[in-house]
Amino acid sequence: MNLKKIISLHPCVAAGFELLIGGLFLWWLRNLTSPLILVLWIVLRAVIAAVFVYGAVYYPPTMRRSQHYGTLIIFYIGLLGYLLFLDWPPAWYILGGSLVIFPAVSFWLIPSEPSSLSFVQKPFRRWCFLMTVMSIAGFWNGLIALFTFQIITLHYWWLVLVVSAFTAGLGGWWWLAYELPRGRRWWLSLATLFFVMSEFTLGLLLWPLGYFGSSLLLTWWWYVLWLILRFYNSPEGIIWRRQTYFLAANIVLTIIYLIFIIRWH
């Protein structure tokens, strides 16, 4: 009999508690009054998440708690990049709802029984990756908003390099989560992701697209590049015959997005 499993919270119960706690923190976020209170909000959110992940909730032995905890913290902070700069209430509450619902679903998707089969953990892993991609969009959004509103007076390329390095690091972290070897190709892919996204961001900052539209475009192409580099690190390598249609479709959709969807300022 697994005593630790008996005394731990079932993932579904943890998801219910996360919904309740997330709702309270969302109300608190809506009523923040100072940057110091915001720091306190982040610290308390991280502490409560640590209590859940490392102490209260049952995880199968084959699952890495650190991956879930890291995803939660990145998600909490990343979505602040949206919520702190949104002034349209419907959009704020939609994204605020995501800040509550997505972490709860991540607890819900934790397998309640141990299993050596990798596909059992796939829904959880894919959901955590989706949360990470949403976080990356939030980081880009916050970065561009800081310069749009002239909140930071430093030369913008310093922060661009920092955020690009961070998002490239997240890409490398997820390559490892997908069990890709950390060898020469991995490091080359990491450097490629960093330099391409840095250049892309520096160029995009000169375009009058607005911070929300720019962050979506940056995240979109971060994912496209991340996926291509993931295939590059796989044993099969990049099979260009299969990727040609994928890349062509994304180029066409990007043009449609820039011409017909996004609002130029």
C-alpha positions in Angstrom: 0.0 0.0 0.0 1.4 3.4 -1.0 1.0 5.5 2.1 2.2 8.7 0.4 -0.5 8.3 -2.2 -3.2 7.8 0.5 -2.3 11.0 2.4 -1.8 13.1 -0.7 -4.5 15.1 -2.5 -6.0 13.4 -5.6 -5.2 15.5 -8.7 -8.9 16.3 -9.3 -9.2 17.6 -5.7 -6.1 19.6 -6.2 -7.6 21.1 -9.4 -10.6 22.2 -7.3 -8.5 23.9 -4.7 -6.4 25.5 -7.5 -9.6 27.0 -9.0 -10.6 28.5 -5.6 -7.2 29.8 -4.8 -6.7 31.1 -8.4 -10.0 33.0 -8.2 -9.0 34.7 -5.0 -5.6 35.7 -6.4 -7.3 37.0 -9.6 -9.5 39.2 -7.4 -6.4 40.4 -5.5 -4.6 41.1 -8.8 -7.5 43.2 -10.0 -7.2 45.4 -6.9 -3.4 45.8 -6.7 -2.2 49.2 -5.6 1.6 49.2 -5.8 4.6 47.3 -7.3 5.6 46.0 -3.9 2.2 44.3 -3.5 2.6 42.8 -7.0 5.9 41.3 -5.8 4.2 39.9 -2.8 1.5 38.5 -5.0 4.1 36.6 -7.1 5.9 35.3 -4.0 2.8 34.0 -2.3 1.6 32.4 -5.6 4.9 30.7 -5.9 4.9 29.5 -2.3 1.3 28.0 -2.6 2.2 26.3 -5.8 5.3 24.8 -4.1 3.2 23.5 -1.3 0.8 21.8 -3.8 3.4 20.4 -6.1 6.1 19.3 -3.6 3.9 18.5 -0.6 0.2 18.1 -1.0 -0.5 16.5 -4.4 0.1 12.9 -5.5 2.3 12.5 -8.6 3.3 9.1 -10.2 6.9 8.3 -9.5 7.8 8.7 -13.2 6.7 12.3 -13.4 9.0 15.2 -12.6 7.4 17.7 -10.2 10.0 20.3 -11.1 8.6 20.5 -14.7 5.1 21.2 -13.4 6.2 23.7 -10.8 8.4 25.5 -13.3 5.5 25.6 -15.8 3.2 27.1 -13.2 5.6 29.8 -12.1 6.4 30.8 -15.7 2.7 30.9 -16.5 1.7 33.0 -13.5 4.4 35.6 -14.3 4.0 35.4 -18.1 0.3 36.2 -18.1 1.0 39.3 -15.9 2.6 40.6 -19.1 -0.9 40.7 -20.6 -3.0 41.6 -17.5 -1.0 44.5 -16.3 -1.3 46.3 -19.6 -4.9 45.4 -20.7 -7.4 48.2 -20.4 -10.4 46.5 -22.2 -12.4 44.7 -19.4 -13.7 41.8 -21.5 -10.2 40.8 -22.7 -8.8 41.2 -19.1 -11.4 38.9 -17.7 -10.9 36.3 -20.5 -7.1 36.2 -19.9 -7.7 36.4 -16.1 -9.9 33.4 -16.4 -7.1 31.6 -18.2 -4.8 32.5 -15.3 -7.3 30.6 -13.0 -8.4 27.7 -15.3 -5.2 26.6 -17.0 -3.2 25.8 -13.8 -6.3 23.9 -12.5 -6.5 21.8 -15.6 -2.8 21.0 -15.3 -3.5 19.5 -11.9 -6.5 17.7 -13.3 -4.4 16.0 -16.0 -1.9 14.5 -13.6 -2.4 10.7 -13.9 -4.0 9.4 -10.7 -2.2 6.0 -11.1 1.4 5.1 -11.8 2.2 3.8 -15.2 5.3 3.1 -17.3 3.5 4.0 -20.5 4.6 7.3 -21.9 1.3 8.1 -23.6 -0.5 8.3 -20.2 1.5 11.5 -19.5 1.1 13.1 -22.9 -2.1 15.2 -22.2 -0.4 16.6 -19.1 2.9 17.4 -20.9 1.1 18.9 -23.9 -1.0 21.1 -21.7 2.1 22.3 -19.8 3.7 23.1 -23.1 0.6 25.1 -24.1 0.9 27.0 -20.9 4.5 27.8 -21.6 3.7 29.1 -25.1 1.1 31.4 -23.6 3.6 32.6 -21.1 6.1 33.4 -23.8 3.5 35.5 -25.5 3.0 37.3 -22.2 6.7 38.0 -21.8 6.9 39.5 -25.3 3.8 41.5 -24.7 5.1 42.9 -21.5 8.5 43.7 -23.0 7.0 45.6 -26.0 4.4 47.4 -23.7 7.2 48.6 -21.4 8.8 50.5 -24.4 5.4 51.5 -25.9 4.5 53.3 -22.7 8.1 54.4 -22.1 8.1 52.8 -18.6 11.8 51.8 -19.1 14.3 54.3 -20.3 17.2 51.9 -20.9 18.2 51.1 -24.4 15.6 48.5 -25.5 18.0 46.0 -27.0 19.3 45.0 -23.6 15.9 43.7 -22.5 15.3 42.2 -26.0 18.4 40.1 -25.5 17.4 39.1 -21.9 13.9 38.0 -23.0 15.2 36.3 -26.1 17.7 34.4 -24.0 14.9 33.4 -21.5 12.5 32.2 -24.2 15.3 30.3 -25.9 16.0 28.7 -22.6 12.4 27.7 -22.3 12.7 26.1 -25.8 15.7 24.1 -24.7 14.0 23.1 -21.5 11.1 21.6 -23.5 13.4 19.9 -26.0 14.8 18.1 -22.9 11.3 17.4 -21.7 10.7 15.6 -25.0 13.8 13.6 -24.3 16.0 15.0 -27.0 19.8 14.6 -26.3 21.7 17.6 -25.0 24.6 17.5 -27.4 26.1 19.7 -30.1 22.9 19.9 -32.1 21.0 20.9 -29.0 23.3 23.8 -28.2 23.4 24.9 -31.8 19.6 24.9 -31.9 19.5 26.9 -28.7 21.9 29.5 -30.1 19.8 29.6 -33.3 16.6 30.2 -31.5 18.2 33.0 -29.4 19.7 34.9 -32.3 16.8 34.5 -34.7 14.3 35.7 -32.1 16.5 38.5 -31.0 16.8 39.8 -34.6 13.1 39.2 -35.3 12.2 41.2 -32.2 14.5 44.1 -32.8 13.1 44.4 -36.3 9.5 44.0 -35.2 9.9 46.8 -32.6 10.3 49.2 -35.6 6.9 48.2 -37.0 3.7 50.1 -35.8 1.9 46.9 -34.9 1.1 47.5 -31.2 2.3 45.3 -28.3 -0.5 42.8 -28.4 -0.3 42.1 -32.2 3.5 42.0 -32.1 3.6 39.5 -29.2 1.3 37.1 -31.0 3.4 37.3 -34.1 6.6 36.7 -32.1 5.2 33.7 -30.3 3.8 32.3 -33.5 7.2 32.2 -35.2 9.0 31.2 -32.0 6.8 28.1 -32.0 7.4 27.4 -35.7 11.2 27.7 -35.3 11.1 25.7 -32.0 9.2 22.9 -33.8 11.6 22.8 -36.8 14.6 22.7 -34.4 13.0 20.0 -32.5 12.9 17.9 -35.6 16.5 18.8 -36.3 17.4 17.3 -32.9 15.4 14.2 -33.5 17.1 11.0 -34.8 15.2 11.3 -38.1 16.3 14.9 -38.6 14.2 17.4 -40.6 12.3 15.8 -43.4 11.9 18.9 -45.6 9.3 17.2 -47.9 6.9 17.1 -44.9 7.8 20.6 -43.6 7.5 22.5 -46.9 3.7 22.6 -46.7 3.8 23.5 -43.0 6.2 26.4 -43.6 4.3 27.6 -46.7 1.0 27.6 -44.8 2.5 29.6 -41.9 4.0 32.2 -44.3 0.6 32.6 -46.1 -1.2 32.9 -42.7 1.3 35.4 -41.5 0.7 37.6 -44.6 -3.1 37.4 -44.0 -2.6 38.3 -40.4 -0.4 41.3 -41.2 -2.7 42.6 -44.0 -6.3 41.8 -42.9 -6.3 41.1 -39.2 -3.8 43.1 -37.2 -4.3 46.9 -36.8 -1.4 49.0 -37.8 -0.8 52.1 -35.7 
